[in-house]
């Protein structure tokens, strides 16, 4: 435990309601860290070793359970998750892959929230070249957590959005292309945010942000004008199940927005606008036989069709895809098992210039595995890169304008690492620290 713990393990019933940062042990023996608290008092935890004595089959899982389920708990005195070490000099915040994007100039930019609670960024100094020194983005609020949402505006400037340890969303942006970032600004006036943000640059040039909330629903907020301030948060509601994690959001060619999020019952739910700027419809389950989902969804959009990818409780990666534009999702299908089994977090999926899709996932052996979908079918999972052990989180992936695929994650030591194809369609080279 962190040396500043002032309240060691206490038997239940606890003297107060759960708080973010509490460490609890469930009745079935697993330990979790409270990362958010729903409006009804139910804690959301990140829980380790979910159900296997075999280390290679164990994984980290997001869970919600009544406050009566834990048998003991600890309330450390350190600041909220993400800004102070928990054990061994590391924190949960340390082990998230960066947010990666290819800028309009062709260079790759990476952004990551560090243990100090601030957003740091780097980009290639030239197309295909080495990365510059990591620098803090905007002011240094010290309370950022999770994985940020980064978008490039039509002007070429970059905007960043992140969740805070107090349950709010803040944003900062460049005033000019390549310029410095301004201070972090609160979006809306309310808290209650539980998941990392998803950001969209809409066809009219404004930015929309979507998040899951502590109440188990989904909310959105949008700029009132291009480059202007944001309005107020609007509740989009949710299904009977509690939603969690980062949602996936897509704008269709007609301008309507669809959002997807995972529920604690193991299903992925979706809701959409019937027309651009309209109200969102009712939430519904995406795909038949869709239970057993264990991560937030990843979405791709190709030729008017949406595909959803997710980790399952069976340690496999599953997918469901529309068969017609705007149509229903059929049955979920397994894409197989990456290595000894998929582990912790959503897979990364990228649609290539060729029209094929590639999917990357974190394996239980701390390697990244990838598969190419040919005619909709997975080609088998292959470990990415040489010297690829010791990777600690689900990856981010992208394709450069030259056609090369690059995959990024974070190492067990807390260093951002990447591996790239050595030729278009070829194998991946050595993992390197960035």
N, C-alpha and C positions, 0 to 999 in steps of 0.2 A: 504493500500500500504506500501511498504518498506519505512522506514524513509529517505532513501537517494534519493528518487525520485526527480529529478530536473526538469522534464518536465511533468507536469500534463496533463490531457486530453486535446488534441488539435483537433480542427476541421480539416476535410479534405478539400482540398487536403494537404497531408503531405509535409513537406519540403524535405524529402529524401525518398529513397527506404526502404522497410521493413528490419529490422534487427532482428536476433535471440534475444529473450528476450523482444521484444515489446509486449505490452498488448493492444488488439484492441477490439472495440465493432462493431459488424456487423450491417448492415441495419435492420436486423430482430431481433435485441436486444440481441443476445447472445455474451458472452465475450470469447475471445480466447487468448492464449499465443503463440507467434511465436516461434516454435522450430527448424525451418529450412527455408531456402529460395531457391527456385528453380533457375536454371540458367536464366529463363525468367522473374524473379522477383516476381513470385507468392509465397506468404507465405504459409508455412505449419503450421497449428495451432492445439493445443489441446484445444478443445472447450467444455465448460460445459453446462449442462441443455439444451440438444438438443431436444427441442420441446415438453415439457410437463410441465403443471403447477403442476402436481402431483409429489412430490419429489420421490416417490417410482418408478416412471416410467422414471425419468430423468437419463441420463448417460453421460459419457464423450466420446467424439468422435474426431478422427483425421480428419481434414478437409483441403482442399485446395480451396481457392477462390481468384479471382483477387484482386489486391491491391486497386481497386476502390470500393469494397464491404464494407469495414469498413467505419463508419461515424466519429469515433473519435479514437484516439490512445494515448498511453502513452509510453514514452521511459525512463524507470528507469535507474539510473546510476549504479545499482549493476552489478557485473560480470555476465557472461552468465549463463543461466539456469543450476541449479544443484550445484552451489557453494555458493549461498547466499540466505537467506530467502526472500520470496516474501510477505507473510502476515501471521500474527499469529505465527511467528517463524518457519514456515515450508516451504517446497518447493516442486515443482513437483517431483524432484528427490527422495524425501523421500518416495514416495508411489509406489514402484515397488517391486514385489515379488523377492526373491533371486533366483539365479541360483543354482540348486541342482543336485548333481550326486552321485552315489554309486561308490566308488573307488574299485579297484581290491582287496583290503584288506577286503572289506565288510563294511567299515565304510562309513557314509554319510558325504559329505562336502558341505558347503553352502558358497556362495559368493554374496556380495551385494555392490553396489556403494552408498556411503552415501552423505549427504549434503555437506561434506567437499571436494567433488570431488575426493575422493580416493576409491580404492577397498579394502574391508575388507573381511576376511574369517574366518571360523571356521570349525572344523570337530569333529566327535565323538571321544572320547578318547579310545573307544573300540567298537566292534560290538554291536549295540543296546544300548550303554551306553550314558552318558551325553556328552554335547558339551563342548569343550574347550573355553577359552576366545577369543573373536573376536580380530584379529590382522590385521594391514594394510599389504597389499600384494605388494611386490616390493617397489620401491621408492614411494614418495607421490607427484604426479604431480599436484593434486588439480584441474584438469580440466576434469575429467572423468564424463560422463553422461550416462544415460540409463541403460540397463541391459546387463551385460557382457556375453561373450561366454567362456565357460570353457571346456577343453578337457583333458583327461588323455592319455598320450602317451603310446606306447607299452612298454616302459621302466618302466612305473609306475609313472613317473614325471608328473606334471600338468603344463599346459600352459593356460594363460588367455589373452583374447583380449577384448578391450573396445573402445567405441567411445569417442572422446573428444569434448569439446564445440566449437572447431575451425573446426570441420568437418573432422577429420582424424581418423585413426584407429591405436592404439598402442597395443603392446603385451609384456608380460613378462612371464618367465617360471622358473621352478626349474631346477637346474643343475643335481640334484640327487633326488631320491625318498625321500620325507619327508624333503628335504633341503629347504633353504631359496630361495626366488624368486629374480631374478636379476632385474636390472633397466628396466623401460618401454622403449620400442624402437619403433620408427615410422615404420609402414609398408608402403612401397612404398614411393613416394615423392610428392603425390598430396593430396589435400583435396576434398571438395565437397561431403562428406559422409553425408547422411541425416538419415539413419536408423541404428539400432543396428546390430552388426555382427552376422552371422551364421557361425559356424566353423565345419569343417569335418576333421577327421584323415583318410586319404586315405589309400587304401590297400597297397600302397608302403611305408607307414610310414610318408609321408609328410603331412603338414596341408594346407588346402585350406580355405579361408575366402570369404564370399559373403555379399554384402551390397547393399541397395538402395541408390541412389545418389540424390543430389539436383536438377539434371536435369530430374529426374523422371524415370531413367533407373536403371539397375543393373550392378554392376562391381564385379570382382573377382580377387584374388591374391593368389599365391601358393608359398610354399617354393621351392627353386631350388634343394634342397637335404634334406635328413632326418636330422633334427636338424640344418639345415643351414638357411641362410638369405632368405627373401622373394624377389621375383622378382618385376615386375611392375604391376600396376593395369591394368586389361584388361576389356574393356567395353563389356558386354554381350548384351547390347541394352535393348529393352523393347517394349511393344505393343504401340498402339496409345494412350492408357490411361497412366496416370502418376502413377508409382509404388511408394509405401510408406511402411514404417515399416520394421521390421525384416523379411527377406525371410526365407523360409524353404528349406533346402538342404539335399538331400539323394544320397548316392552312391549305385548303384545297384551291385549285385554279379559280373557282368561282368566288373565292374570298371567305367562305365559311370556315370556321375553326372546329376541329374535333380534338377532344382530350381523352386520354386513357390513364388509368391508375390502378394499382393492385389493391385488393382488399385483404383484410386479415383472415378471411375465410378461404383464401387460396385461389380466388378468381380474379381475372382482369375485367374491369368495367370501363365503359366508354359512354360519352355523351357528346352531342354535336349541335351546332347551329344549323337551322334549315336554310338560312341565307346569311350573307355577310352582315355582321353587326347585329344579328338577331339574338333572341334568347336561346339558351341551350335547352335541348329536349331532355327527356327522361334518361336516367342511367340504365344500362342493360349489360348483361354478361356478354363478353366477347368470346365467341367460339363455343362449340359443344365440347363436352368432356374436358372442360378447362380448369378443373380443380387441381390442387397440388402445385400452384405457382408459388415460388418462394423468393421472388425478387420483384422490384419495380419493372415495368415493361420498357423495352427499347422499340422504337418505331422507325420504319423506313417508308419512303413514298416513291413509287416508280410507275410511270405510265398511268397515273390516276388511281393506282391500287396501293392500299396500305397493308403492311405486314407488321406483326407484333412478335417480338422475341422475348423469352424470359427463362430464368433458371427454375427448375422444378425441385420438389422435395425428394425426388429420386436421383438427384445429382446429374440430371440430364439438361440439355437445352431444348426448348420447345418453340414452335412457331405456328402462327395462324395467319392466313392471308386472304384478303378479299379476292373473290373470283370475278367480280365486275365492279365498275366504278360506282361508288356509293352503296354497294351491295353488302349483304350480311357476311359475317365471318363463319366459315365452316368449322370442322373439327380441328382441334389442336393436333399437331403431329410432332413426334420426337425427331430431333436432328442428331440424336445419339449422345454418347458420353465423351466429353473431352478428357483424354488421359484416364487417370484412375477415378475420375468423377469431377463434375463442376463444383466450384466452391465460391461462396460468398459474392453476392452481387449480380447485377444484370449483365448480360453479354453486351458486346459492342457489335453493331451491324453497319456496314457501309455498302452502298450501291456503287459499283464501279462504272467507269466510262464505257465498258463493254456491255453493260446491262446486267451482268452477273452481280450477285450479292455475296459478300464475305462476312463471316461471323467469327468473333474472337471471344474466348471465355477464359476465366481463371481456373486452373486445375487444382485439385487437392494436394498435388505435389509441388505447389508453388511455381508452376510454369504457366505460360500462356499458350493456349491451343487455338488453332484456326481451322475453318472449313470453308470451302467454296460451294455455293449452291448452283449446280448445273441443271438446267431444266427443272428447277425447283427442288432438286434433291441434293442432300449433303454428300460431299465427296469423301468423307472420312476426316477425322481430326488429326492434325499434325502439330507437334510442338514448334513454337515460333522461335527462331534465332538460335545461335549457339551460345553456350554458357548461360542458358536461360533459367536456371534455378534461382530461388530466392526472391521471386516476385510476389508481392503481398496483396495485390488488389485487382479487381476487374479492370480491364484495359480500356483505353480510348484508341480509336483507329481512324485513319483518314487516307485518302488517295491524293497524291500531288498532281498538278497539271501535267507532269511528265509521265504519269501512269504508275508510279511507284507507290506501294502501300507502306505505311509506317504505323507501328503500334507503340503506345506509351503506357507505362504503369508506374508503380512505385516499388522500391525494393524493401526487403525486410529491414534494411538499415535506414529507411526513410528518405532515400535518394530517388529523384525522378529518373527513370531509365527509358530507353527506347531502342527499337530494332526496326530496320528498314530492309525492304527488298533490295537486292543488289542489281537486279534487272527486272524489267516489266514481266510479270508472271513468274518470276524466278523465286529462289529461296531467300530467306531472311539472313542477314548478317549477325554479327555479335551484338549482344545487348551492351549499350554504353550508358554511362552516367551523363546527365545533362545538367 
